[in-house]
């Protein structure tokens, strides 16, 4: 197995892009109704996680046919979202990378916002996790990170703690040299790749890192 791929029950604008990111040997988790995305891409999940409220009769029939593992949680009194449940399980499986599709929120800004913060679950376990779609890639960092891109792609850095100290960047148009980024500041907005690889490091704090691919319209 190479990495965990989680398909959430949100908007996936380019399923073909999503399909190209999935390799033979990846471990596929569908978050409840995210199963319909997987089936549309011709994928067979290893695991389905959720309360089942987004699974209609057709999806239940597919579950019976494919027979993946199904971790079904009761909807009543469920305190965690289905994606949170999936991530809590995923970090126990021994992988070092998680890629999540269908989690940007679409028209639900509240869903997108909390999904960004849920990336803290794998980060605490030393697992790299990213939410991606055809253009955007979102992840958290608390020490060092390398991000691949192309010259001209945007890379934004936002502090999720009162301050992030000792910020050093390489491979970006505007370099930072042991600087401090503050919460609710635009100081790290819309930097750009000057190379194909950005290297980032910080001394303390929690940083939200968002890459925007400029080659895709």
N, C-alpha and C positions, 0 to 999 in steps of 0.2 A: 504494500500500500504506500502511495506517495504522499497524499494530503487528504484532508477532509474537505468535501464540498457540501455546503449547506444551501439548499434551495428553499427560501422562505416564500410565504404566500402573499408577496407584494408584487409590484409592477416590475416586469422584465421587458424592457423596450426592444431588445435585440436578442432573441433566443439563440440565433446562430452564433453570435459572439460568445454567449454563455457556453454553448456546446463546445466551441473550440478550446475553451480553457480547461475542459475536463479530459483527463488522460486515463488510459487503461490502468487500472490499479488504484485509482482514487476511491476513497470511501464516501459514498453518497448518502446524505441524510436529507430527507424532505420534511419540512416543517408543516404539518397538517395539510392544508390545501395546496401547498407548494408541490404536492404530488402531481397536480395537473400540468405544471410547467415541465416536470421531468418526463411525463408521458408524452407531451407534445414534442419533446426533443428526442424521443426514442430511448430514454434512459431508464434503467432499472435500479431503484434505490436499494441500499442495504438496510436502511432503517427509516421508519416514519415516526415522528414525535409530535405529540399534541393532544388536544382534548377531543378531536374528531368533529368539531362543530363546522368545519369548512369542507368536510367530505360528504359529497352527495352519494346517491345510490350507485351511480356509475363508478365513482372513485372507490367505493367500498368493494365493488365487484373486482376492480383491478387489484386492490389489495389482496383479495382472496386468490386471484390468479397468480400474482407475482410472489406472494408469500414472503415479503420482507419482514424483518423484526418490527414490531409495532409497539412502541412505548406510549400507551394511551393513559392520559391523566384525566381525572374527573373534572368536568367544567366547573362544577359547583365549588366555591371556596378556593379556586385556583388563584394563587397570589402572584405567580410568575407568568409572563407571556410564554407562548409556545417557543419563540426563538430563544428566550432565556433558558427554558428547559432543555432545548437542544444543545445549547452551548455548554451548559453544566454537565451534560452527558458526554459531549464531544471531548472535553478536556481530560476525561478519564481514559481515553482510548489509546494514548501513547503516541499521537502524531505531533509533529513540530510545526505544522502549517494548517490553517483553516481559511478557506475562501467562501464568502457568503454572497449569494445572488438574491435579488428580490427583496432587499431590506432597506432601500433608500426612502421608503415612505410614500412615494407617489403624491397623492393629494392629502395625505395625513402627515403633516409636519411633526405631530407628536410622536408618531411611530418611528419616523426617521431619526428624530433626535435621540430617543431612548435607545434605538438600535446602535447608534454611534457609541453611546456610553457602555452598552453591553460588551463591546470589544475589550473592556477592562477584565472580563472573566478569563479569557485566554491569556491576556497580557500578564496577569498575576501568576500564571503557571509557566511563564517563559515560552509561550506559544505565539508565533506570529499569526495574526488574523486580519483579514481585509474584507471590507464590503466593496464590491466592484460592480460596474455595469459597463456599457459600451464606451463610456467616456470618463467616468469618475472612479477613483480609488480612494477609500477612506480607511485609515488605521490610526492606532494610538502608539505612542512611544514613551518610554521612561528612562532610556539610557542611550542606545545607539540604534541607527536604522539606515539601511540603504534602500533607495527607491529608484527603480528603472524608469526612464522616460526618453523623450526626444527633445532636442534643442527647441525652445519655444513653448514647450508644455508648461502649464502653470503648476506651482506648488505653494500651497498656503499652510502656514503654521499658526495654530491658535492654542494659547495656554488654557487649560481646563482647571488649573490651580491658581491661587492668587498671583503666583509668579512662576516662571520657568527660568532657571538660572544656567549660566555657562553654555549658552546655545552657540554651537559651531556648525557652519554649513560649508560644504564644498560642492562644486558642480552646478552652482546656481548663479544667476546674473548678479544678484546682490548678496554678497557674502556676509555672514555674521561671525564675529570673532569673540567668543565668550561673552555674549550679550545676554540681557534679560528681556523676556517677553512677559507681558502682563495680561491678566484676565480681562476680557472685554475690550481689548485694544486691536486696532487694525494693522499694527506694526508688521505682522507676518503675512499680510494678505497679498496674494497674486505675485509672488516671486516667480522667476522663470528658470527653467533648465538652460544651462549653457553647454551641457554635455549630455551624455546618455545615462549618467548615473549621478544621483545626488547622495552625498554622505552627510548624515546628521548625527549630532551627539549633544547631550545635555548633561548637566550635573545634578539637577534636582527638579522635581515637578512632573507634570503630566501634559503631554503635547498631543493635540489633534492634528493629523497630517492629511491633507486632501490634495490629490493630484488630479488635474484636468487635462485630458489628452486633446491637444489642439489640432491634431491631424484628422479628427472625426467631426464632421459637421452634423 
